[in-house]
Amino acid sequence: MVRLISFLVGLFFSGWLLVSLIMGAYTYVTEPIAPKVEAQFFKEPKHVEFAHDGAFGKWDTAQLQRGFKVYNEVCSACHSLRHVAFGDLMAIGYTEEQAKAFAASKQVPSVNGQTGEPDTRPGALADKFPSPFANDVAASAANGGAIPPDLSLITKARHHGPAYVASLLSGYEDPPATLPAENQPAPGKYYNPYFASLNIGMGPPLSDGQVTFDDGSPSTVDAMAKDVSAFLTWTAEPKLMERKAVGIGTLLFLILATTLAYMSYRTIWAEKKGH
């Protein structure tokens, strides 16, 4: 009896599943779901090539320094870089004196040794980049209720990271005429087809000629967007070149080991076949 009941219960659920599948397929064919407006106007990130791409790519130190300058003069007004220390700048070509001078130009949180009250002091090499806001409440109040994300790992946290960042920064444009009224940017919002919801609270941060580079490189919006994307790739993966070197070495070792193993196999079985 128990087996019969179990069989009937299983048969009922299997039949219900089959009916649901057939009904779902019929509805999909006869009443196709219209894609969301966002999906119709959303654009995939542009194809952007970097010197560090590929297994044998290397950091372009000059580009990283340009990207750092864009971050420092533009992005740092709203976005933190809390996982990067001032001393890390020496890894992208700055001297210790330059890194110390830059650190000293920034005020970092501290505690007054005499009163015990919160205070600030000039930065040192070991200090992390300070946040532009005292706390999240202040950040939210200064940005219309939104808290600007920390950029230390942004290229790891977004799909197509470096290309996404470069596309977003250079992708602001006027809304297309075919964009429905309900999807038009609200006051304080800006249309950007590379942003998932199309409307972003951050205004266009870059403009041509906004930053003057020491090496005389062009400071167009596209160039600055690419440079700062390369810099943020470095902040997210500062050991990328070391990882590539280890990977290539491991691959070469495996190829050599496989070759030796195969040669040993052929030698051993050649002797067996000779008997």
ChimeraX attribute file (.defattr): number of C-alpha atoms within 10 A of each C-alpha:
attribute: neighborCount
match mode: 1-to-1
recipient: residues
	/A:1	6
	/A:2	7
	/A:3	8
	/A:4	9
	/A:5	10
	/A:6	11
	/A:7	11
	/A:8	12
	/A:9	12
	/A:10	12
	/A:11	12
	/A:12	12
	/A:13	11
	/A:14	12
	/A:15	12
	/A:16	12
	/A:17	12
	/A:18	12
	/A:19	12
	/A:20	12
	/A:21	12
	/A:22	12
	/A:23	12
	/A:24	12
	/A:25	12
	/A:26	12
	/A:27	12
	/A:28	11
	/A:29	10
	/A:30	9
	/A:31	9
	/A:32	9
	/A:33	9
	/A:34	7
	/A:35	8
	/A:36	9
	/A:37	14
	/A:38	16
	/A:39	12
	/A:40	11
	/A:41	18
	/A:42	16
	/A:43	16
	/A:44	14
	/A:45	20
	/A:46	16
	/A:47	11
	/A:48	13
	/A:49	12
	/A:50	17
	/A:51	13
	/A:52	16
	/A:53	11
	/A:54	10
	/A:55	12
	/A:56	11
	/A:57	13
	/A:58	14
	/A:59	19
	/A:60	15
	/A:61	16
	/A:62	16
	/A:63	23
	/A:64	24
	/A:65	22
	/A:66	25
	/A:67	24
	/A:68	23
	/A:69	21
	/A:70	24
	/A:71	23
	/A:72	13
	/A:73	12
	/A:74	15
	/A:75	18
	/A:76	19
	/A:77	12
	/A:78	17
	/A:79	21
	/A:80	21
	/A:81	22
	/A:82	15
	/A:83	15
	/A:84	20
	/A:85	19
	/A:86	23
	/A:87	21
	/A:88	18
	/A:89	22
	/A:90	15
	/A:91	13
	/A:92	18
	/A:93	14
	/A:94	15
	/A:95	13
	/A:96	16
	/A:97	11
	/A:98	15
	/A:99	20
	/A:100	20
	/A:101	16
	/A:102	17
	/A:103	23
	/A:104	16
	/A:105	13
	/A:106	15
	/A:107	16
	/A:108	18
	/A:109	15
	/A:110	14
	/A:111	12
	/A:112	12
	/A:113	9
	/A:114	6
	/A:115	8
	/A:116	9
	/A:117	10
	/A:118	10
	/A:119	13
	/A:120	13
	/A:121	14
	/A:122	16
	/A:123	23
	/A:124	21
	/A:125	20
	/A:126	13
	/A:127	18
	/A:128	19
	/A:129	23
	/A:130	21
	/A:131	20
	/A:132	15
	/A:133	16
	/A:134	10
	/A:135	10
	/A:136	14
	/A:137	12
	/A:138	13
	/A:139	20
	/A:140	14
	/A:141	11
	/A:142	14
	/A:143	14
	/A:144	12
	/A:145	13
	/A:146	14
	/A:147	18
	/A:148	16
	/A:149	13
	/A:150	15
	/A:151	22
	/A:152	22
	/A:153	20
	/A:154	20
	/A:155	23
	/A:156	16
	/A:157	11
	/A:158	12
	/A:159	12
	/A:160	14
	/A:161	18
	/A:162	27
	/A:163	22
	/A:164	23
	/A:165	26
	/A:166	25
	/A:167	25
	/A:168	19
	/A:169	22
	/A:170	23
	/A:171	22
	/A:172	21
	/A:173	11
	/A:174	12
	/A:175	18
	/A:176	11
	/A:177	8
	/A:178	7
	/A:179	13
	/A:180	10
	/A:181	8
	/A:182	8
	/A:183	14
	/A:184	17
	/A:185	17
	/A:186	12
	/A:187	7
	/A:188	12
	/A:189	15
	/A:190	20
	/A:191	24
	/A:192	28
	/A:193	26
	/A:194	24
	/A:195	20
	/A:196	14
	/A:197	15
	/A:198	22
	/A:199	21
	/A:200	20
	/A:201	18
	/A:202	17
	/A:203	13
	/A:204	17
	/A:205	13
	/A:206	20
	/A:207	13
	/A:208	12
	/A:209	12
	/A:210	15
	/A:211	18
	/A:212	13
	/A:213	17
	/A:214	10
	/A:215	10
	/A:216	7
	/A:217	13
	/A:218	14
	/A:219	20
	/A:220	16
	/A:221	21
	/A:222	17
	/A:223	18
	/A:224	29
	/A:225	25
	/A:226	26
	/A:227	27
	/A:228	26
	/A:229	30
	/A:230	29
	/A:231	28
	/A:232	26
	/A:233	24
	/A:234	22
	/A:235	24
	/A:236	18
	/A:237	15
	/A:238	17
	/A:239	11
	/A:240	16
	/A:241	17
	/A:242	10
	/A:243	13
	/A:244	16
	/A:245	13
	/A:246	12
	/A:247	13
	/A:248	14
	/A:249	12
	/A:250	12
	/A:251	12
	/A:252	12
	/A:253	12
	/A:254	12
	/A:255	12
	/A:256	12
	/A:257	12
	/A:258	12
	/A:259	12
	/A:260	12
	/A:261	12
	/A:262	12
	/A:263	11
	/A:264	12
	/A:265	11
	/A:266	12
	/A:267	11
	/A:268	11
	/A:269	10
	/A:270	11
	/A:271	9
	/A:272	9
	/A:273	7
	/A:274	6
	/A:275	5
